[in-house]
């Protein structure tokens, strides 16, 4: 099972693809989508760039399911609106390929990986390194957040399969 994790943002959208083979998780690829010249670009151009890049990633790696972080409460309404729009294009990109989408609150993701819903990003990154057996120092925190969402989804899908029987 290939799982895409997405940490949406209008300036930086983290993404990560993992593969779950019989409970063993393997990193396939990951990165950050960063629209060029963010300060000078039209917001619509940034959102379009994120959407088109996600379409390319999905077409290339062919994930079977996706986990996307829910919008959290932002410091101001405009920031929350922009984050929601970035999340919307991520959902649309997955829907374009008929990929089932699962939403996760940031606290749920942190609790699934670290055991504490208020863990900091560095603690989450550390656990990503241990779980996937990779050196996370080369990854941006947006990337490790996306991988955390993918790993959380991998764990939750096992839970759902057991509880639905």
N, C-alpha and C positions, 0 to 999 in steps of 0.2 A: 504494500500500500504506500503510495507516494502522497505526502501531505505538504501543502503549501501553507506557510504561516505568513501573515501580513500585519505589520505595524504601521497603520496609515498615518500620513502627515502631509501637509501641503508643501513643506520645504524638504523633508526627508521621509521617504516611505521605505521602511525596512521589509525585506522579504527573505524567506528561507525555505528550502525544500529538504525534507528528510524522507527517508524510506524506512518503513517498519516491516522487517522480515521476521516473523515468528517472535516478536518481542524484542528483537535487537534493532536499535535505532542507528541509522547511518546518515551522515551529512552528505547530501548530493551537491548542493550549491546554495549560495546566499549572497546578499548584497544590499545596497541602498540605492534607491532611485532618487537622484537629486537633479531636479530641473536646473538647467544652466541659468546663470545670472538671475537668481531668484528675486533679488531686489528690483531689477529692471523689467522683469517679465510681467506680462499681463497674467492675472490669476487664472484665467481660462486656459492660457497657454501652458501653465504649470500642471493643471489638472489633466489636460489633454496628453501631456508628455507622460504623466504617471499612468494613465489609462493605456496608452499605446505600448509603453514599456512592459506593463503587466501582461498585456495580450501576447507579446513576444515571449516572455518568460513562460507563460502557461502553454503556449503552442510548442515550445522547445522541450520542456520538462514533463509535460503531460501529467500533472498531479491529479489524483482521483478525488481528493477532498481538500477543503480549505478551512483554516481557522483564521478569523479576523478579530482584532481587538475592538471592543465596543468603545464608543466615545465616552470619555470621562468628563467630569465637570471642569471646564476651563476657567481661567481667571477672568475672561471677559466674553461677552456674547459673540463678538466677531471671530475670535479665535475658535470658539466651539463650532461656529457655523462653517468655517474653513476646514476644520478637522472633519466635520460631518460630510462635507463635500468630497474630501479626499477618500474617506471611507466608502462613500457612495460609488466612486469610480472603481474602487477595488472590488466591491460587490458586483458591479456591472461587468467588469472584466471576467470574473469567475463565472457569472451567470451566462456570459456569452459562450462559454464552453460547457454549459450544463453541469458545472462542478458543484456538488453540495457544499453549502457554506454554513459554518458554525461560529457563533459569536461567543466571545469570552471577555469577561470583565478583567481589567488589569490585576485586581486583587485575587481573582480566581487563578489566573496564570501563575502569579507569584507563589500562591499557596501550594499549587500543584508541584512546583519545582523546588521551592525552598522550604515550604512548610509554614511560611508566615506570609499573610496577605499584604503586609506593609514592608516587605523586604526591599532593599535598594537595588538599583540596576546592576551594580557591581556584583552583588550576591547572586543575582539571576545569571549574569554572564559566567560567573565561576561554576555554577551548576551545569550550564550548557556545556562548558568545557569537559566536565567530568562525565556527563551523560553521553555526549557524542565523541568523546576522546579526541578533542581538537584543541589547538591553542587559540583561545578567543582574544588574545591581546591584539591580533591583527584586525578584529572586527569592530565596527562602530556599535554603539549601544542600540541603535535602531535595528541593526541586524540581529543582535543577540535577543532583543525583545521579540522579533519575528520568529526566530527559532524556538523561543520559549513558548510561543503560541502554538506552533506546530507540535511540539512535544506534549504540551498540555492536551491538545486535541487527540493525539495518539493515546494518551492515558485515558481520556474521557470516553473515547469510542469503545475501548475495552470494557469500561464500566457500563456503558449503555448496552453493549451486547450481552452482558451477564444479567443485568437487571430487566431486560426486555423479554427474557425467556420465562 
